[in-house]
Amino acid sequence: MRRIIISPHFADAVLSCGGIIWEAVKKGVPVEIWTVCAGYPEAAGLSELATRIHAQWRTGDVFEAVDLRRAEDRAAAAEVGASVRHFSTPDCIYHTDSSGTYL
């Protein structure tokens, strides 16, 4: 048997139920964290909000930012003994409507 933890965003699973994950792994149960909003955005541009957040992350490159966040997610999961699977939905700061306007 294995446990699959659905995480909406990077590190959410470890921050919200790291103890549960740790206990399962200690009992020999493999745990996978499926991070849903871990994809690359379709457009390389940034909204005003994303620009501010990227400044805090010290990167203006959207693809580098996602790579950094994915690495952080893997590192957080490793701390509690879990593995990760990253899905392709971009995080909300990159979402646009059908006309390309940032939401």
PyMOL CGO cylinders between C-alpha atoms (Angstrom):
from pymol import cmd
from pymol.cgo import CYLINDER

trace = [
    CYLINDER, 0.00, 0.00, 0.00, 1.10, 3.59, -0.59, 0.3, 1, 1, 1, 1, 1, 1,
    CYLINDER, 1.10, 3.59, -0.59, -0.26, 6.98, 0.38, 0.3, 1, 1, 1, 1, 1, 1,
    CYLINDER, -0.26, 6.98, 0.38, -0.85, 9.75, -2.11, 0.3, 1, 1, 1, 1, 1, 1,
    CYLINDER, -0.85, 9.75, -2.11, -1.15, 13.26, -0.72, 0.3, 1, 1, 1, 1, 1, 1,
    CYLINDER, -1.15, 13.26, -0.72, -2.73, 15.81, -3.05, 0.3, 1, 1, 1, 1, 1, 1,
    CYLINDER, -2.73, 15.81, -3.05, -1.03, 19.18, -2.65, 0.3, 1, 1, 1, 1, 1, 1,
    CYLINDER, -1.03, 19.18, -2.65, -2.52, 22.20, -4.43, 0.3, 1, 1, 1, 1, 1, 1,
    CYLINDER, -2.52, 22.20, -4.43, 0.73, 24.20, -4.32, 0.3, 1, 1, 1, 1, 1, 1,
    CYLINDER, 0.73, 24.20, -4.32, 4.42, 23.69, -3.67, 0.3, 1, 1, 1, 1, 1, 1,
    CYLINDER, 4.42, 23.69, -3.67, 5.18, 22.54, -0.09, 0.3, 1, 1, 1, 1, 1, 1,
    CYLINDER, 5.18, 22.54, -0.09, 1.52, 22.66, 1.01, 0.3, 1, 1, 1, 1, 1, 1,
    CYLINDER, 1.52, 22.66, 1.01, 1.50, 18.96, 1.86, 0.3, 1, 1, 1, 1, 1, 1,
    CYLINDER, 1.50, 18.96, 1.86, 4.63, 19.09, 3.99, 0.3, 1, 1, 1, 1, 1, 1,
    CYLINDER, 4.63, 19.09, 3.99, 3.55, 22.27, 5.75, 0.3, 1, 1, 1, 1, 1, 1,
    CYLINDER, 3.55, 22.27, 5.75, 0.00, 21.05, 6.45, 0.3, 1, 1, 1, 1, 1, 1,
    CYLINDER, 0.00, 21.05, 6.45, 0.48, 17.35, 7.15, 0.3, 1, 1, 1, 1, 1, 1,
    CYLINDER, 0.48, 17.35, 7.15, 4.22, 16.71, 7.38, 0.3, 1, 1, 1, 1, 1, 1,
    CYLINDER, 4.22, 16.71, 7.38, 3.78, 14.78, 10.61, 0.3, 1, 1, 1, 1, 1, 1,
    CYLINDER, 3.78, 14.78, 10.61, 1.27, 12.40, 9.04, 0.3, 1, 1, 1, 1, 1, 1,
    CYLINDER, 1.27, 12.40, 9.04, 3.63, 11.85, 6.10, 0.3, 1, 1, 1, 1, 1, 1,
    CYLINDER, 3.63, 11.85, 6.10, 6.59, 11.28, 8.42, 0.3, 1, 1, 1, 1, 1, 1,
    CYLINDER, 6.59, 11.28, 8.42, 4.68, 8.75, 10.53, 0.3, 1, 1, 1, 1, 1, 1,
    CYLINDER, 4.68, 8.75, 10.53, 3.55, 6.80, 7.45, 0.3, 1, 1, 1, 1, 1, 1,
    CYLINDER, 3.55, 6.80, 7.45, 7.10, 6.67, 6.07, 0.3, 1, 1, 1, 1, 1, 1,
    CYLINDER, 7.10, 6.67, 6.07, 8.44, 5.54, 9.47, 0.3, 1, 1, 1, 1, 1, 1,
    CYLINDER, 8.44, 5.54, 9.47, 5.96, 2.64, 9.30, 0.3, 1, 1, 1, 1, 1, 1,
    CYLINDER, 5.96, 2.64, 9.30, 7.27, 1.67, 5.87, 0.3, 1, 1, 1, 1, 1, 1,
    CYLINDER, 7.27, 1.67, 5.87, 4.41, 3.10, 3.84, 0.3, 1, 1, 1, 1, 1, 1,
    CYLINDER, 4.41, 3.10, 3.84, 5.67, 4.88, 0.71, 0.3, 1, 1, 1, 1, 1, 1,
    CYLINDER, 5.67, 4.88, 0.71, 4.23, 8.39, 0.37, 0.3, 1, 1, 1, 1, 1, 1,
    CYLINDER, 4.23, 8.39, 0.37, 3.91, 10.33, -2.86, 0.3, 1, 1, 1, 1, 1, 1,
    CYLINDER, 3.91, 10.33, -2.86, 3.01, 14.02, -2.89, 0.3, 1, 1, 1, 1, 1, 1,
    CYLINDER, 3.01, 14.02, -2.89, 1.18, 15.05, -6.03, 0.3, 1, 1, 1, 1, 1, 1,
    CYLINDER, 1.18, 15.05, -6.03, 1.61, 18.81, -6.46, 0.3, 1, 1, 1, 1, 1, 1,
    CYLINDER, 1.61, 18.81, -6.46, -1.14, 20.02, -8.80, 0.3, 1, 1, 1, 1, 1, 1,
    CYLINDER, -1.14, 20.02, -8.80, -0.18, 23.66, -9.50, 0.3, 1, 1, 1, 1, 1, 1,
    CYLINDER, -0.18, 23.66, -9.50, 3.41, 22.95, -10.48, 0.3, 1, 1, 1, 1, 1, 1,
    CYLINDER, 3.41, 22.95, -10.48, 3.39, 23.62, -14.22, 0.3, 1, 1, 1, 1, 1, 1,
    CYLINDER, 3.39, 23.62, -14.22, 5.03, 26.15, -16.44, 0.3, 1, 1, 1, 1, 1, 1,
    CYLINDER, 5.03, 26.15, -16.44, 2.86, 29.04, -17.66, 0.3, 1, 1, 1, 1, 1, 1,
    CYLINDER, 2.86, 29.04, -17.66, 2.04, 29.34, -21.34, 0.3, 1, 1, 1, 1, 1, 1,
    CYLINDER, 2.04, 29.34, -21.34, 3.24, 32.96, -21.53, 0.3, 1, 1, 1, 1, 1, 1,
    CYLINDER, 3.24, 32.96, -21.53, 6.67, 34.14, -20.40, 0.3, 1, 1, 1, 1, 1, 1,
    CYLINDER, 6.67, 34.14, -20.40, 5.34, 37.52, -19.20, 0.3, 1, 1, 1, 1, 1, 1,
    CYLINDER, 5.34, 37.52, -19.20, 4.41, 38.38, -15.64, 0.3, 1, 1, 1, 1, 1, 1,
    CYLINDER, 4.41, 38.38, -15.64, 1.46, 40.15, -14.07, 0.3, 1, 1, 1, 1, 1, 1,
    CYLINDER, 1.46, 40.15, -14.07, 2.03, 42.96, -11.57, 0.3, 1, 1, 1, 1, 1, 1,
    CYLINDER, 2.03, 42.96, -11.57, 1.43, 40.51, -8.73, 0.3, 1, 1, 1, 1, 1, 1,
    CYLINDER, 1.43, 40.51, -8.73, 3.76, 37.89, -10.21, 0.3, 1, 1, 1, 1, 1, 1,
    CYLINDER, 3.76, 37.89, -10.21, 6.44, 40.56, -10.75, 0.3, 1, 1, 1, 1, 1, 1,
    CYLINDER, 6.44, 40.56, -10.75, 6.33, 41.46, -7.03, 0.3, 1, 1, 1, 1, 1, 1,
    CYLINDER, 6.33, 41.46, -7.03, 6.45, 37.82, -5.99, 0.3, 1, 1, 1, 1, 1, 1,
    CYLINDER, 6.45, 37.82, -5.99, 9.31, 37.07, -8.37, 0.3, 1, 1, 1, 1, 1, 1,
    CYLINDER, 9.31, 37.07, -8.37, 11.24, 40.00, -6.88, 0.3, 1, 1, 1, 1, 1, 1,
    CYLINDER, 11.24, 40.00, -6.88, 10.91, 38.33, -3.47, 0.3, 1, 1, 1, 1, 1, 1,
    CYLINDER, 10.91, 38.33, -3.47, 12.16, 35.08, -5.03, 0.3, 1, 1, 1, 1, 1, 1,
    CYLINDER, 12.16, 35.08, -5.03, 15.00, 37.05, -6.68, 0.3, 1, 1, 1, 1, 1, 1,
    CYLINDER, 15.00, 37.05, -6.68, 14.23, 35.90, -10.20, 0.3, 1, 1, 1, 1, 1, 1,
    CYLINDER, 14.23, 35.90, -10.20, 12.41, 37.56, -13.07, 0.3, 1, 1, 1, 1, 1, 1,
    CYLINDER, 12.41, 37.56, -13.07, 12.45, 34.48, -15.25, 0.3, 1, 1, 1, 1, 1, 1,
    CYLINDER, 12.45, 34.48, -15.25, 9.21, 32.55, -14.95, 0.3, 1, 1, 1, 1, 1, 1,
    CYLINDER, 9.21, 32.55, -14.95, 10.71, 29.22, -15.98, 0.3, 1, 1, 1, 1, 1, 1,
    CYLINDER, 10.71, 29.22, -15.98, 13.59, 29.57, -13.54, 0.3, 1, 1, 1, 1, 1, 1,
    CYLINDER, 13.59, 29.57, -13.54, 11.08, 30.40, -10.80, 0.3, 1, 1, 1, 1, 1, 1,
    CYLINDER, 11.08, 30.40, -10.80, 9.07, 27.25, -11.45, 0.3, 1, 1, 1, 1, 1, 1,
    CYLINDER, 9.07, 27.25, -11.45, 12.28, 25.20, -11.50, 0.3, 1, 1, 1, 1, 1, 1,
    CYLINDER, 12.28, 25.20, -11.50, 13.31, 26.74, -8.16, 0.3, 1, 1, 1, 1, 1, 1,
    CYLINDER, 13.31, 26.74, -8.16, 9.90, 26.05, -6.62, 0.3, 1, 1, 1, 1, 1, 1,
    CYLINDER, 9.90, 26.05, -6.62, 9.95, 22.47, -7.89, 0.3, 1, 1, 1, 1, 1, 1,
    CYLINDER, 9.95, 22.47, -7.89, 13.39, 21.97, -6.32, 0.3, 1, 1, 1, 1, 1, 1,
    CYLINDER, 13.39, 21.97, -6.32, 12.10, 23.41, -3.02, 0.3, 1, 1, 1, 1, 1, 1,
    CYLINDER, 12.10, 23.41, -3.02, 9.11, 21.06, -3.20, 0.3, 1, 1, 1, 1, 1, 1,
    CYLINDER, 9.11, 21.06, -3.20, 11.36, 18.03, -3.73, 0.3, 1, 1, 1, 1, 1, 1,
    CYLINDER, 11.36, 18.03, -3.73, 13.62, 19.12, -0.86, 0.3, 1, 1, 1, 1, 1, 1,
    CYLINDER, 13.62, 19.12, -0.86, 10.67, 19.61, 1.52, 0.3, 1, 1, 1, 1, 1, 1,
    CYLINDER, 10.67, 19.61, 1.52, 9.28, 16.20, 0.58, 0.3, 1, 1, 1, 1, 1, 1,
    CYLINDER, 9.28, 16.20, 0.58, 12.67, 14.58, 1.08, 0.3, 1, 1, 1, 1, 1, 1,
    CYLINDER, 12.67, 14.58, 1.08, 12.80, 15.97, 4.64, 0.3, 1, 1, 1, 1, 1, 1,
    CYLINDER, 12.80, 15.97, 4.64, 9.78, 13.82, 5.55, 0.3, 1, 1, 1, 1, 1, 1,
    CYLINDER, 9.78, 13.82, 5.55, 10.78, 10.87, 3.35, 0.3, 1, 1, 1, 1, 1, 1,
    CYLINDER, 10.78, 10.87, 3.35, 8.25, 11.37, 0.54, 0.3, 1, 1, 1, 1, 1, 1,
    CYLINDER, 8.25, 11.37, 0.54, 8.61, 11.56, -3.21, 0.3, 1, 1, 1, 1, 1, 1,
    CYLINDER, 8.61, 11.56, -3.21, 6.87, 14.11, -5.44, 0.3, 1, 1, 1, 1, 1, 1,
    CYLINDER, 6.87, 14.11, -5.44, 5.04, 14.18, -8.74, 0.3, 1, 1, 1, 1, 1, 1,
    CYLINDER, 5.04, 14.18, -8.74, 4.54, 17.57, -10.39, 0.3, 1, 1, 1, 1, 1, 1,
    CYLINDER, 4.54, 17.57, -10.39, 1.49, 18.20, -12.54, 0.3, 1, 1, 1, 1, 1, 1,
    CYLINDER, 1.49, 18.20, -12.54, 1.22, 20.73, -15.36, 0.3, 1, 1, 1, 1, 1, 1,
    CYLINDER, 1.22, 20.73, -15.36, -1.28, 23.30, -14.08, 0.3, 1, 1, 1, 1, 1, 1,
    CYLINDER, -1.28, 23.30, -14.08, 0.50, 26.65, -13.57, 0.3, 1, 1, 1, 1, 1, 1,
    CYLINDER, 0.50, 26.65, -13.57, 0.25, 28.39, -10.20, 0.3, 1, 1, 1, 1, 1, 1,
    CYLINDER, 0.25, 28.39, -10.20, -2.50, 31.01, -9.90, 0.3, 1, 1, 1, 1, 1, 1,
    CYLINDER, -2.50, 31.01, -9.90, -0.16, 34.00, -10.26, 0.3, 1, 1, 1, 1, 1, 1,
    CYLINDER, -0.16, 34.00, -10.26, 0.31, 33.03, -13.92, 0.3, 1, 1, 1, 1, 1, 1,
    CYLINDER, 0.31, 33.03, -13.92, -3.36, 32.49, -14.87, 0.3, 1, 1, 1, 1, 1, 1,
    CYLINDER, -3.36, 32.49, -14.87, -4.96, 34.55, -17.62, 0.3, 1, 1, 1, 1, 1, 1,
    CYLINDER, -4.96, 34.55, -17.62, -8.44, 34.73, -19.07, 0.3, 1, 1, 1, 1, 1, 1,
    CYLINDER, -8.44, 34.73, -19.07, -9.24, 33.81, -22.68, 0.3, 1, 1, 1, 1, 1, 1,
    CYLINDER, -9.24, 33.81, -22.68, -8.09, 37.22, -23.89, 0.3, 1, 1, 1, 1, 1, 1,
    CYLINDER, -8.09, 37.22, -23.89, -4.70, 36.93, -22.16, 0.3, 1, 1, 1, 1, 1, 1,
    CYLINDER, -4.70, 36.93, -22.16, -5.50, 39.34, -19.31, 0.3, 1, 1, 1, 1, 1, 1,
    CYLINDER, -5.50, 39.34, -19.31, -3.99, 38.26, -16.00, 0.3, 1, 1, 1, 1, 1, 1,
    CYLINDER, -3.99, 38.26, -16.00, -6.55, 37.25, -13.39, 0.3, 1, 1, 1, 1, 1, 1,
]
cmd.load_cgo(trace, "trace")
